[in-house]
Amino acid sequence: MVEKVIIIGSGPAAWAAAIYTARAQLQPFVIEGAMTAENQAAGTLPMGQLSLTTEVENYPGFPFGDLETYLASSVDQSRLLALPPHKKEGVSGPELVELMRQQAINFGTRTLPEDVVNLDVTAKPFRLSVSDGVTYEAQSIIVATGAKANYLGLESENRFKNRGVSACAVCDGALPRFRNKNLIVVGGGDSAIEEADYLTKFAQKVYLVHRRDQLRASKIMARRAMEHEKIEILWNRTLTEVLGDDQSGVTGAVLKSTVGENDLRLDVTGVFLGIGHTPNTAFLKGKLDLTDKGYIVRPVPFRCHTSVAGIFTAGDVADDYYRQAITAAGTGCMAALDAERYLAALE
């Protein structure tokens, strides 16, 4: 059997693409990714970065409120039981992406909890080999495998993820735990300064921690950080430990000197990593055109086409700029419409 469209991924982009292709009677088949120890260690578990996010305040349609009854009536109970306990404070990341998945399934989307290990784009139909040893064929493919935030790999950093440690200021900066508090941003490039600048809207003070004595950011961004009254740059420092407890989450951080000075301990309630993202495109090398950072190239402006006709892309796997759940979902819709029109042209 040749599938009309196979969607690779299981975050907002993938489920939005599935909803649209299912409603277009394309019978989408979603390869979600496998729940394995290897994927957990690599930060590439199914359901995307939303699965690692607690409160979601900026996705339209989910204002503050208790969704417990709605969740119980809309999501498959076996899936609902696997989610973290509902906090009655709005929607959480795992809940939001589970609702998206359920909506896609309601329209007839089929799913497979495996990884794509190889993709043959040299002939049509395309051939996809997955981790269970089975090969599938498809007339079109939508790649929505996302990107993982880069972390330092500290044990304490991992312990306090979503309890004060974050890799997205836009996603989390407005949360109550960070308002009018002292925060840290780690990094020295444009991304780190953008994170720090955004956090100044809410924080009392932002420490920008950089391991060198000069920022890697563009001159205009560097000047913005150095002149901002709420940003203090701590030169020649690296984060070595995140401090905190189970009740309060992050309470401080230890910074090591790269030039032989004494360690510095700061009282902060948040640690933000601004050291970039890595797109999940290892299986696409040599198959599709990628940027020097590994993101999928979209050669047609305002479209979701890739370098191979019939293969489309959506979400953070091709977006190194916005990286939001809502923009990912938007491009999932776009990729679905592009695939639908491609298939219609074939017929």
C-alpha positions as CSV (number, residue, x, y, z in Angstrom):
1,M,0.0,0.0,0.0
2,V,1.3,3.4,-0.9
3,E,0.2,6.1,1.6
4,K,-1.0,9.4,0.2
5,V,0.9,11.4,2.9
6,I,3.1,10.3,5.7
7,I,3.8,12.9,8.5
8,I,7.0,12.5,10.5
9,G,6.8,14.0,14.0
10,S,4.3,14.4,16.8
11,G,4.4,18.1,17.9
12,P,2.0,20.9,17.1
13,A,3.2,21.1,13.5
14,A,2.7,17.4,12.9
15,W,-0.8,17.3,14.4
16,A,-2.0,20.4,12.6
17,A,-0.8,18.9,9.4
18,A,-2.6,15.7,10.3
19,I,-5.9,17.5,11.1
20,Y,-5.8,19.3,7.7
21,T,-4.8,16.3,5.6
22,A,-7.3,14.1,7.3
23,R,-10.1,16.6,6.7
24,A,-9.0,16.6,3.0
25,Q,-9.6,12.9,2.9
26,L,-5.8,12.1,2.4
27,Q,-5.8,9.4,5.2
28,P,-2.6,10.7,6.9
29,F,-0.3,8.3,8.6
30,V,1.8,9.9,11.4
31,I,5.0,8.3,12.5
32,E,5.2,9.7,16.0
33,G,8.6,8.6,17.2
34,A,9.5,6.0,19.8
35,M,9.4,6.3,23.6
36,T,12.9,4.9,24.2
37,A,15.7,5.6,26.6
38,E,17.9,6.7,23.8
39,N,15.3,9.3,22.7
40,Q,14.8,10.4,26.3
41,A,18.6,10.9,26.7
42,A,18.8,12.8,23.4
43,G,15.8,15.0,24.3
44,T,13.8,13.8,21.3
45,L,10.8,12.0,22.9
46,P,7.5,12.0,21.0
47,M,5.1,14.9,21.3
48,G,7.8,17.6,20.9
49,Q,9.0,20.3,23.2
50,L,5.5,20.8,24.5
51,S,5.7,17.5,26.3
52,L,8.5,19.1,28.5
53,T,6.6,22.3,29.2
54,T,4.4,23.0,32.2
55,E,2.1,26.0,32.0
56,V,1.2,27.2,28.5
57,E,-0.2,30.7,28.7
58,N,0.4,32.0,25.1
59,Y,-1.5,29.5,22.9
60,P,-4.8,31.1,21.8
61,G,-8.0,29.5,22.9
62,F,-6.7,28.3,26.3
63,P,-7.3,31.1,28.9
64,F,-6.8,30.5,32.6
65,G,-9.3,28.0,33.9
66,D,-9.9,24.4,35.0
67,L,-9.9,22.1,32.0
68,E,-10.2,18.8,34.0
69,T,-13.7,18.0,32.9
70,Y,-13.0,18.9,29.3
71,L,-9.9,16.7,29.2
72,A,-11.7,13.8,30.7
73,S,-14.4,14.0,28.1
74,S,-12.2,14.6,25.0
75,V,-8.9,12.6,25.4
76,D,-8.7,8.8,25.4
77,Q,-8.5,7.7,29.1
78,S,-5.5,5.5,28.6
79,R,-3.5,8.5,27.2
80,L,-5.0,10.8,29.9
81,L,-3.7,8.6,32.7
82,A,-0.2,8.9,31.4
83,L,-0.2,12.7,31.7
84,P,1.1,14.6,34.7
85,P,-1.7,15.4,37.2
86,H,-3.9,18.3,36.0
87,K,-3.0,21.5,38.0
88,K,-6.3,23.3,37.4
89,E,-4.4,26.4,36.2
90,G,-5.1,26.4,32.5
91,V,-3.5,24.0,30.0
92,S,-0.1,22.3,30.4
93,G,2.2,21.5,27.5
94,P,1.5,17.7,27.6
95,E,-2.3,18.3,27.8
96,L,-2.3,20.7,24.9
97,V,-0.4,18.5,22.5
98,E,-2.5,15.5,23.6
99,L,-5.6,17.4,22.7
100,M,-4.1,18.1,19.3
101,R,-3.3,14.5,18.8
102,Q,-6.8,13.4,19.8
103,Q,-8.3,15.9,17.4
104,A,-6.3,14.5,14.5
105,I,-7.2,10.9,15.4
106,N,-10.9,11.9,15.6
107,F,-10.7,12.7,11.9
108,G,-9.2,9.3,11.0
109,T,-5.4,9.9,11.4
110,R,-3.4,6.7,11.9
111,T,-0.3,6.7,14.1
112,L,2.8,4.6,14.6
113,P,5.1,5.0,17.7
114,E,8.4,4.3,15.9
115,D,11.3,6.3,14.6
116,V,12.2,6.9,10.9
117,V,15.7,5.6,10.5
118,N,16.1,6.0,6.7
119,L,14.4,7.9,3.9
120,D,14.9,7.1,0.2
121,V,14.1,10.1,-1.9
122,T,15.7,8.9,-5.1
123,A,12.5,7.5,-6.6
124,K,8.8,7.8,-6.2
125,P,6.9,6.7,-4.2
126,F,9.2,7.6,-1.4
127,R,10.4,4.8,0.9
128,L,10.7,5.2,4.7
129,S,12.4,2.6,6.9
130,V,11.3,2.7,10.5
131,S,12.7,1.3,13.7
132,D,10.4,-1.7,13.8
133,G,12.0,-3.0,10.6
134,V,9.1,-2.2,8.3
135,T,9.3,-0.1,5.2
136,Y,6.5,2.2,4.1
137,E,5.9,4.0,0.8
138,A,4.3,7.4,0.3
139,Q,3.4,9.8,-2.5
140,S,4.2,12.8,-0.2
141,I,5.9,13.4,3.1
142,I,5.6,16.2,5.7
143,V,8.7,16.4,7.9
144,A,7.8,18.0,11.3
145,T,10.4,16.5,13.6
146,G,11.1,19.7,15.5
147,A,14.3,20.8,17.2
148,K,15.6,20.3,20.7
149,A,16.9,23.1,22.9
150,N,20.6,22.9,23.7
151,Y,21.4,22.4,27.4
152,L,24.7,22.2,29.3
153,G,24.1,18.7,30.5
154,L,24.3,19.4,34.2
155,E,22.5,17.0,36.5
156,S,21.1,19.9,38.5
157,E,20.0,21.6,35.3
158,N,18.0,18.6,34.3
159,R,16.5,18.3,37.8
160,F,15.0,21.7,37.7
161,K,13.7,21.8,34.1
162,N,10.3,23.4,34.1
163,R,10.8,24.4,37.7
164,G,13.0,27.4,37.0
165,V,15.2,26.1,34.2
166,S,14.0,27.0,30.7
167,A,15.3,27.4,27.2
168,C,12.5,29.7,26.0
169,A,12.0,33.2,27.5
170,V,9.1,33.9,25.3
171,C,7.4,30.7,26.4
172,D,8.0,31.0,30.1
173,G,9.3,34.5,31.0
174,A,5.9,35.9,32.0
175,L,5.1,33.1,34.5
176,P,4.6,34.2,38.1
177,R,7.8,32.5,39.3
178,F,9.9,34.8,37.3
179,R,8.1,38.1,37.8
180,N,10.1,40.8,39.7
181,K,12.8,38.3,40.4
182,N,16.5,38.0,39.6
183,L,17.2,35.7,36.6
184,I,20.2,34.3,34.7
185,V,20.6,33.9,30.9
186,V,23.5,31.7,29.8
187,G,25.1,32.5,26.4
188,G,26.7,35.2,24.4
189,G,25.1,35.2,21.0
190,D,22.1,37.0,19.5
191,S,19.7,34.4,20.9
192,A,20.9,34.9,24.4
193,I,20.6,38.6,24.2
194,E,17.2,38.4,22.8
195,E,16.2,36.1,25.7
196,A,17.7,38.5,28.2
197,D,16.1,41.6,26.6
198,Y,12.7,39.9,26.6
199,L,13.0,38.9,30.3
200,T,13.7,42.5,31.3
201,K,10.0,43.1,30.7
202,F,9.2,40.9,33.8
203,A,12.4,40.4,35.8
204,Q,13.9,42.7,38.5
205,K,17.4,42.0,37.1
206,V,18.9,39.7,34.4
207,Y,22.4,38.4,34.7
208,L,23.9,37.5,31.3
209,V,26.5,34.8,31.9
210,H,29.2,34.5,29.2
211,R,32.3,32.3,29.2
212,R,34.4,34.8,27.4
213,D,35.3,38.5,27.7
214,Q,33.5,39.5,24.5
215,L,30.0,38.7,23.2
216,R,29.6,36.7,20.0
217,A,26.4,38.6,19.2
218,S,26.2,41.3,16.5
219,K,27.4,44.7,17.5
220,I,23.9,46.2,17.8
221,M,22.7,43.4,19.9
222,A,25.8,43.5,22.2
223,R,25.4,47.2,22.7
224,R,21.7,46.7,23.6
225,A,22.7,44.3,26.3
226,M,25.5,46.4,27.7
227,E,23.4,49.6,27.8
228,H,20.3,48.0,29.3
229,E,19.8,49.1,32.9
230,K,18.3,45.7,34.0
231,I,21.0,43.6,32.4
232,E,24.4,42.9,34.1
233,I,26.9,40.9,32.0
234,L,29.1,38.5,34.0
235,W,32.2,37.9,31.9
236,N,34.4,34.8,31.9
237,R,31.9,32.7,33.8
238,T,30.2,29.4,33.2
239,L,27.2,27.8,35.0
240,T,28.3,24.8,37.0
241,E,25.4,24.1,39.3
242,V,21.7,25.1,39.6
243,L,20.6,25.4,43.2
244,G,17.1,24.8,44.5
245,D,14.7,22.4,46.3
246,D,11.7,20.4,45.5
247,Q,9.3,22.9,47.0
248,S,10.6,26.2,45.5
249,G,12.3,25.0,42.4
250,V,15.3,27.1,41.4
251,T,16.7,29.3,44.2
252,G,20.2,30.1,43.0
253,A,23.2,29.2,40.8
254,V,26.9,28.7,41.0
255,L,29.1,30.3,38.4
256,K,32.7,29.2,37.8
257,S,35.4,31.6,36.6
258,T,37.3,30.8,33.4
259,V,40.2,33.1,34.5
260,G,40.9,31.7,37.9
261,E,38.7,33.9,40.1
262,N,36.6,32.5,42.9
263,D,33.2,30.8,42.3
264,L,30.2,33.2,42.3
265,R,26.9,32.2,43.9
266,L,23.8,34.1,42.9
267,D,20.3,34.1,44.3
268,V,18.0,33.7,41.3
269,T,14.7,32.0,40.7
270,G,15.2,31.3,37.0
271,V,18.0,30.0,34.7
272,F,17.5,30.4,31.0
273,L,19.7,28.7,28.4
274,G,20.3,30.8,25.3
275,I,22.8,28.5,23.6
276,G,20.7,27.6,20.6
277,H,18.7,24.6,19.3
278,T,19.6,21.5,17.3
279,P,17.0,20.5,14.6
280,N,16.1,16.8,14.5
281,T,17.4,16.2,11.0
282,A,20.2,13.7,11.4
283,F,18.2,11.1,9.3
284,L,17.9,13.7,6.5
285,K,21.5,14.4,5.8
286,G,22.2,13.8,2.2
287,K,18.5,13.5,1.5
288,L,17.3,17.1,1.7
289,D,19.1,20.5,1.5
290,L,19.9,21.7,5.1
291,T,21.3,24.9,6.3
292,D,24.8,25.1,8.0
293,K,22.9,24.7,11.3
294,G,21.0,21.6,10.1
295,Y,17.6,23.2,9.5
296,I,15.6,22.2,6.5
297,V,15.9,24.6,3.6
298,R,12.6,26.0,2.3
299,P,13.5,27.2,-1.3
300,V,10.1,28.6,-2.2
301,P,9.3,31.8,-0.2
302,F,6.2,31.6,2.0
303,R,5.7,27.9,1.2
304,C,6.6,24.7,3.0
305,H,8.4,23.0,0.0
306,T,11.8,21.4,0.5
307,S,14.5,20.7,-2.1
308,V,12.7,17.5,-3.1
309,A,9.3,17.8,-4.8
310,G,6.6,16.0,-2.8
311,I,8.4,16.5,0.5
312,F,7.2,19.3,2.7
313,T,8.3,20.6,6.1
314,A,6.7,22.3,9.1
315,G,7.6,23.6,12.5
316,D,10.8,24.1,14.3
317,V,12.7,21.7,12.1
318,A,12.8,24.5,9.5
319,D,12.4,27.5,11.8
320,D,15.5,28.9,13.7
321,Y,13.8,32.2,14.4
322,Y,10.3,32.0,15.9
323,R,10.2,28.6,17.5
324,Q,6.7,28.8,19.1
325,A,4.0,26.2,19.3
326,I,1.5,28.5,17.5
327,T,3.9,29.2,14.6
328,A,4.7,25.5,14.3
329,A,1.0,24.7,14.1
330,G,0.5,27.4,11.5
331,T,3.2,25.9,9.3
332,G,1.7,22.5,9.8
333,C,-1.5,23.8,8.2
334,M,0.5,25.3,5.4
335,A,2.4,22.1,4.7
336,A,-0.8,20.2,4.6
337,L,-2.3,22.5,2.1
338,D,0.9,22.4,0.0
339,A,0.8,18.6,0.1
340,E,-2.9,18.5,-0.8
341,R,-2.3,20.7,-3.9
342,Y,0.8,18.7,-4.9
343,L,-1.2,15.4,-4.8
344,A,-4.1,17.0,-6.6
345,A,-1.7,18.1,-9.4
346,L,-0.4,14.5,-9.7
347,E,-3.9,13.1,-10.1
